[in-house]
Amino acid sequence: MEVITPSRASSNIGEPVMLLPQQVDVVITKEVLIFTVGEKADFVYLMWALDLQPVKDEWKRIIFMQTNREDVGDRYKDILIPVPANTEDGVAVSESYRSYYTKLAALKDSFNHERVTL
């Protein structure tokens, strides 16, 4: 699974997003970073954590500190993401995100299936 996030100073680029399994045909510009999440990581927890206001504020600080540079370098590594005390806590706090992304993927599958059978 991958996370795509802006990597240069432009407020119209957006925030981190998840690529769903069906989203394989995408155009990506050089103004983004792509993170591949490791097998042991809870991807949905990561999306939940990236949406926390303190994390978003840190990301904006890193991205928008550069006004005329095209790369964020390694400064994105300075962003602190909270780590749950245990797996159960991480799953519990991110459950609404898990439900959202699971339902979104199912809707996309259904839509694609219906579109193909028309």
Summary of the structure (lengths in Angstrom):
residues: 118
radius of gyration: 16.1
end to end distance: 30.3
largest distance: 49.4
contacts: 268
relative contact order: 0.18
helix: 46%
strand: 10%
